[in-house]
Amino acid sequence: MAEALEASRAARRTSAPNPWVGCVIVAPDGAVVGRGATEPPGGRHAEAVALAEAGERARGATAYVTLEPCSHEGRTPPCAEALRAAGVERVVAALLDPDPLVAGAGLAGLGRAGVETSLGVGREPAEALLEPYLVHRRSGRPYVVLKLAATLDGRIAAPDGSSRWVTGEEARRDVHELRADSDAVLVGAGTVLADDPELTVRLPTAAGRQPLRVVLGRAGPQARVQPALELSGDLRGVLDLLGRRGVLQLLVEGGSKVAADFHRLGLVDRYVVYLAPALLGGDDGVPLFAGPGAPTMEAAFRGRLLGVRRLGDDLRIDLVPRDATTPAGPPGSALGVRPGGPQ
Ligand SMILES: NC(=O)c1ccc[n+]([C@@H]2O[C@H](COP(=O)([O-])OP(=O)(O)OC[C@H]3O[C@@H](n4cnc5c(N)ncnc54)[C@H](OP(=O)(O)O)[C@@H]3O)[C@@H](O)[C@H]2O)c1
């Protein structure tokens, strides 16, 4: 299963809106005879890739899959049936697929066909790796990552509105990794006005896929963020719309009004905070969150710390709401982020 999880990472940035799944087929003598990851939309699922490599050697084998095999005819034939037809005798899945079209039917069908099934091996790492997909299929909305870059005294921009650059090159490169893992990147019109960001992924390793760029309010024809989808209104409606467009992970990059709205409505699944060892030293800079916050310490939002990582001189701190089910892990791991510099 560890190898299947490793295989699935290769598809992390190319399979959406399908899940990035890995499959490893092991022959009765213990030899790995097939290995696969989900191909880009319209391509083969992980099981089909692994079965094609295994050929006749799939007979009597065990298939390890990071997500329950699909049971429905989509753009590709059902994987559960393909595994059975190839003579696989045992299927070990890390997770059930919450997609209403599958939801247990893949494993149940295999069981009825006489294939031995088992569920839960590698559940925690699989959940961590597939979390955006799982959230999207369970709620219809994207998994929301709120990124904040602040000075140690909690300011995201100086009193003159300048925020270039709060953090150093390594942290900024890491933000590009976050963008590359996301299907859409969102900022408020205030940030477009203040910073005029491009919101593109600029990494030597990027596969060329660019996230959908979303601006809350009006970007204006002169903005560098072109093209951008301009949305307005209730944020839950915005998330529903993005979910319907197949956005599995949304990266919210600010500014302070937008961050406050997502935070106060409880719409953030993961906070990624970059802290620079810098102090503006006053209360007149732009705060992380605009407007009044919790009135008492008791009412403060308390997150669960997933991890802290040093990036050059800066710190990256990952946290989730305390009631979140995200398995703990080093920062970035759940998002497939590698240590990585500019915005
Ligand atoms: N360090 C960092 O990580 C970071 C990141 C981003 C930004 N920043 C800084 O943050 C500052 C900008 O923050 P900000 O609070 O002024 O602006 P903002 O949060 O970027 O944008 C707020 C504006 O977006 C529009 N908007 C927000 N929600 C909307 C909705 N649901 N429907 C329609 N329009 C909506 C409104 O525009 P209208 O008022 O035009 O209607 C609103 O005034 C800048 O100084 C920037 O440098 C820092």
The ligand as a Gaussian input file, in Angstrom:
#p B3LYP/6-31G(d) Opt

LIG

0 1
 N        0.818000      38.959000       2.987000
 C       -0.159000      38.326000       2.393000
 O       -0.296000      37.097000       2.479000
 C       -1.148000      39.100000       1.606000
 C       -1.976000      38.416000       0.702000
 C       -2.938000      39.136000       0.017000
 C       -3.093000      40.497000       0.244000
 N       -2.265000      41.133000       1.111000
 C       -2.463000      42.559000       1.382000
 O       -3.808000      42.739000       1.824000
 C       -4.257000      44.044000       1.438000
 C       -5.600000      43.881000       0.724000
 O       -6.552000      43.402000       1.644000
 P       -7.992000      44.034000       1.722000
 O       -8.605000      43.524000       2.951000
 O       -7.878000      45.531000       1.504000
 O       -8.706000      43.473000       0.412000
 P       -9.126000      42.020000      -0.074000
 O       -9.545000      41.192000       1.064000
 O       -8.106000      41.511000      -0.999000
 O      -10.394000      42.383000      -0.974000
 C      -11.554000      42.912000      -0.381000
 C      -12.464000      43.400000      -1.495000
 O      -12.841000      42.287000      -2.323000
 C      -14.187000      42.463000      -2.749000
 N      -14.962000      41.358000      -2.192000
 C      -14.639000      40.565000      -1.148000
 N      -15.582000      39.649000      -0.927000
 C      -16.512000      39.845000      -1.873000
 C      -17.713000      39.202000      -2.178000
 N      -18.126000      38.145000      -1.464000
 N      -18.447000      39.665000      -3.234000
 C      -18.010000      40.740000      -3.953000
 N      -16.853000      41.374000      -3.705000
 C      -16.132000      40.941000      -2.682000
 C      -14.647000      43.801000      -2.206000
 O      -14.306000      44.732000      -3.213000
 P      -15.084000      46.115000      -3.455000
 O      -14.862000      46.885000      -2.195000
 O      -14.425000      46.673000      -4.681000
 O      -16.512000      45.733000      -3.658000
 C      -13.758000      43.990000      -0.997000
 O      -13.570000      45.317000      -0.597000
 C       -3.175000      44.619000       0.538000
 O       -2.402000      45.537000       1.293000
 C       -2.341000      43.419000       0.155000
 O       -0.987000      43.770000      -0.080000
 C       -1.301000      40.468000       1.793000

